[in-house]
């Protein structure tokens, strides 16, 4: 079985920890996630975990792995992927 990409593993790990919950969290359904504060997410979560604060780079990665935007508001975005589900990660 193929191992998930480092980006996907790291994203799942971030969502599973409470450390970043005020910036990013699972949707209540568990089939996606929401980024609550984009600027703060970029400055804190991305710098600490992806060594960049370029949000566009994060969006390109999501697109590359097939994530789809579910909701787009001014400072809040939601993404989902049929195989990226809370509690069903095999890393």
Steps between C-alpha positions, in 0.01 A plus 500: 500500500627848417582736784323836494697803390677700769267797443188286555645331808597835650160654427325207667732526801427874532125436494525228762675722754326763708802728474378669182125472554442876497649517147398173334265217598296213366151573370231355729431234235867392507525498120705816469646790689462871543766766529360758737756781486704492183758763597562346841502150347771611256710671765478228765401158364663518159827645627528239776397202286568576133792746528315767304232759559385517137133403512492464120756222528273319745206541260705359211582194711133449585408526133778262398363235738141542384348705781198706401388826652167459672453852632683824442445796728716805561726353766369144517534216252379141502646209305409138460626183336312172485794303641620753758268419789542542876577169669575313175860594431752229425844658516 
